[in-house]
Amino acid sequence: MTVGDGSILVLGDSLAFYGETGGLAADDPAIWPNLVGSELGRDVELFARIGWTSRDIWWAITQDPRVWAAVPTAEVLVLAFGGMDSLPSPLPTALREQIRYLRPSRLRQTVRAAYGALQPRLSPLGWPMALPPAQTAGYFEKIRGALAHLRPDLPVVVCLPPTHDSPYYGHAHPGRIATAVAIERWAAEHGLPTVDFYPITAEAFADETVEMNPDGIHWGLEAHRRIAAAVTPAVRAALR
């Protein structure tokens, strides 16, 4: 049961719902959006999917009627994506995403294995990225503008991208700074508060006592608690 009349609307990626053993349900009390909601006495409407970039979020808010239903009752909007945008993508995103459609299955598996072998070797180059920083900022603005048209009174909290320590990306994340700077500049232009996920996640990945997902991308529940502790004050301030 909630204390407030409205909800916290969170747009994110798999970092919002993955733990050390894999994906968790959107209503799992241990993931950071729900920890924030519990602390503030609000329901949480979470829209997130593995691999979502800011472009995917744009498609979601324009195409998913569940998002449309959540917007009118939201008290605050949390934009918690962009980390996927900043990841190195040695094969351009449009081509990489087509691998799943290759037929026959043996060809698909061969191409996927080849890409999986090349990605960690080429990732330190840092180019191309899943989305260029300027394009990421552009999608953030499109999302803000579209939702502001419907709810000009809706406060927004922006989360800056975390880091990773994944062997799948050669333990390299050269695009994070440029993406974070682009998002932070955009947020500053609109007077939006930001929460930086980088120091929390960098510390958690470096701390051997903190259990993280073996993929080196997703977090454990302790990291979710630390993220929630950072996000909660910003959301609380936005609710005032």
C-alpha positions in Angstrom: 0.0 0.0 0.0 1.4 3.4 -0.9 1.3 6.6 1.0 1.3 8.9 -2.0 -1.5 9.1 -4.5 0.8 8.8 -7.6 3.8 6.7 -8.6 7.4 6.9 -9.5 7.8 6.3 -13.3 11.2 4.7 -14.1 12.4 4.3 -17.7 15.5 2.1 -17.7 17.4 -0.9 -19.0 18.2 -4.3 -17.6 20.4 -2.6 -14.9 17.1 -1.7 -13.2 16.0 -5.3 -12.7 19.0 -7.7 -12.9 20.7 -9.1 -9.9 23.7 -11.3 -9.4 21.9 -14.4 -10.7 19.9 -12.9 -13.5 16.7 -10.9 -14.2 14.1 -10.3 -11.5 10.5 -9.4 -11.7 9.5 -5.8 -12.0 7.8 -6.0 -8.5 10.8 -7.6 -6.8 11.4 -5.5 -3.6 15.2 -5.9 -3.8 15.8 -4.0 -7.1 16.7 -0.3 -6.8 13.5 1.3 -8.3 11.4 -0.6 -5.7 13.7 0.2 -2.9 13.3 3.9 -3.8 9.5 3.5 -3.9 9.4 1.7 -0.6 11.5 4.4 1.1 9.2 7.2 -0.3 5.9 5.3 0.1 5.1 5.3 -3.6 4.2 2.7 -6.2 6.8 2.2 -9.0 6.0 1.9 -12.7 9.1 0.3 -14.2 9.6 0.1 -18.0 12.9 -1.5 -18.9 14.3 -4.3 -21.0 17.7 -5.9 -21.5 19.8 -4.0 -24.1 17.6 -0.9 -24.2 19.3 2.3 -25.4 17.8 5.7 -25.3 16.5 5.0 -28.8 14.6 2.0 -27.5 13.2 4.1 -24.7 11.9 6.6 -27.3 10.2 3.7 -29.2 8.7 2.5 -26.0 7.1 5.8 -25.0 5.7 6.3 -28.5 4.5 2.7 -29.1 3.7 1.0 -25.7 0.2 1.8 -24.4 1.3 0.7 -20.9 3.6 3.7 -20.8 0.8 5.9 -21.9 -1.4 4.6 -19.0 1.4 5.2 -16.4 2.2 8.8 -17.4 -1.0 10.5 -16.1 -0.6 9.3 -12.5 3.2 9.7 -12.3 4.5 12.1 -9.6 8.1 12.0 -10.8 9.9 10.6 -13.8 13.3 8.9 -13.4 15.4 8.5 -16.6 17.8 5.7 -15.8 19.2 4.6 -19.1 22.1 5.5 -21.4 24.6 3.0 -20.2 23.9 0.8 -23.2 24.4 3.8 -25.5 27.9 4.2 -24.2 29.1 0.6 -24.8 31.5 -0.1 -27.7 29.8 -1.7 -30.6 32.5 -2.9 -33.1 29.7 -3.9 -35.5 27.3 -1.0 -36.2 24.2 -1.4 -34.0 21.8 -1.8 -37.0 23.8 -4.7 -38.3 24.5 -6.3 -35.0 20.8 -6.4 -34.2 20.1 -8.3 -37.4 22.1 -11.3 -36.3 19.1 -12.7 -34.5 17.2 -12.9 -37.8 19.8 -14.9 -39.7 18.7 -18.2 -41.1 19.4 -21.1 -40.9 20.2 -21.4 -37.2 23.7 -22.8 -37.9 24.6 -19.6 -39.8 23.2 -17.5 -37.0 25.2 -19.3 -34.4 28.4 -19.1 -36.5 28.0 -15.3 -37.0 27.1 -14.8 -33.3 30.2 -16.8 -32.2 32.5 -14.8 -34.5 31.1 -11.5 -33.3 31.4 -12.7 -29.7 35.1 -13.5 -30.3 35.8 -10.1 -31.9 33.9 -7.9 -29.6 36.2 -8.0 -26.6 39.3 -7.6 -28.8 37.9 -4.5 -30.6 36.0 -2.9 -27.7 39.1 -1.0 -26.4 39.0 1.0 -29.6 35.8 2.6 -28.4 34.4 3.1 -31.8 31.8 2.7 -33.1 29.5 3.0 -30.0 26.0 1.7 -29.7 24.9 5.3 -30.1 27.0 8.5 -30.5 26.8 10.8 -27.5 25.1 13.6 -29.5 22.4 11.2 -30.6 21.9 10.0 -27.1 21.4 13.5 -25.9 19.0 14.0 -28.8 16.9 11.1 -27.7 16.8 12.3 -24.1 15.4 15.6 -25.4 12.8 13.9 -27.6 11.7 11.8 -24.6 11.6 14.9 -22.3 9.8 17.0 -24.8 7.2 14.3 -25.6 6.4 13.7 -21.9 6.5 17.4 -21.1 3.8 18.0 -23.7 1.5 15.6 -21.9 2.6 16.4 -18.3 4.4 19.8 -18.2 4.2 19.6 -14.4 6.1 16.3 -14.2 9.5 16.6 -12.4 12.4 14.6 -13.9 15.4 13.0 -12.3 18.3 12.0 -14.6 20.7 9.1 -13.9 24.1 9.3 -15.5 25.6 6.1 -16.9 27.3 3.5 -14.8 30.4 1.6 -15.7 31.0 -2.1 -16.2 33.8 -4.6 -15.8 32.8 -7.1 -18.5 35.0 -9.6 -20.3 32.5 -9.4 -23.2 33.6 -5.8 -23.8 37.3 -6.4 -23.0 36.9 -4.7 -19.6 36.9 -1.5 -21.6 34.4 1.4 -21.5 36.1 4.3 -23.4 32.8 5.9 -24.4 31.3 6.3 -21.0 32.7 9.8 -20.3 31.6 11.3 -23.6 28.1 9.9 -23.1 27.9 11.0 -19.5 29.0 14.5 -20.4 26.5 14.8 -23.2 23.6 13.7 -20.9 24.8 15.9 -18.0 25.0 19.0 -20.3 21.5 18.3 -21.7 20.2 17.9 -18.1 21.8 21.2 -17.1 20.3 23.0 -20.0 16.9 22.0 -18.7 17.6 22.4 -15.0 17.2 18.7 -14.2 18.9 17.1 -11.2 21.3 14.2 -11.9 22.5 11.2 -10.0 25.8 9.8 -11.1 25.8 6.0 -11.2 29.5 5.8 -12.1 31.3 6.1 -8.7 28.9 3.7 -7.1 29.3 1.0 -9.7 33.0 1.5 -10.2 33.5 1.0 -6.5 31.2 -2.0 -6.4 33.0 -3.8 -9.3 36.4 -3.1 -7.7 35.3 -4.4 -4.2 35.7 -8.1 -4.1 33.4 -8.3 -1.1 30.5 -7.0 -3.1 28.8 -9.7 -5.1 28.1 -8.7 -8.7 26.7 -10.5 -11.7 29.4 -12.7 -13.3 28.8 -11.0 -16.7 30.5 -7.9 -15.4 27.7 -5.7 -16.6 24.8 -6.2 -14.1 25.0 -5.7 -10.4 24.2 -7.6 -7.3 21.6 -6.6 -4.7 24.1 -4.7 -2.5 24.8 -2.5 -5.5 21.1 -2.0 -6.0 20.9 -0.8 -2.4 23.7 1.7 -2.9 22.1 3.0 -6.1 18.7 3.3 -4.3 20.4 5.3 -1.5 21.8 7.7 -4.1 18.5 8.0 -6.1 16.1 8.4 -3.2 17.2 11.9 -2.1 16.9 13.2 -5.6 13.4 11.7 -6.1 12.4 13.0 -2.6 13.4 16.5 -3.5 11.5 16.3 -6.8 8.3 15.2 -5.1 8.2 18.4 -2.9 
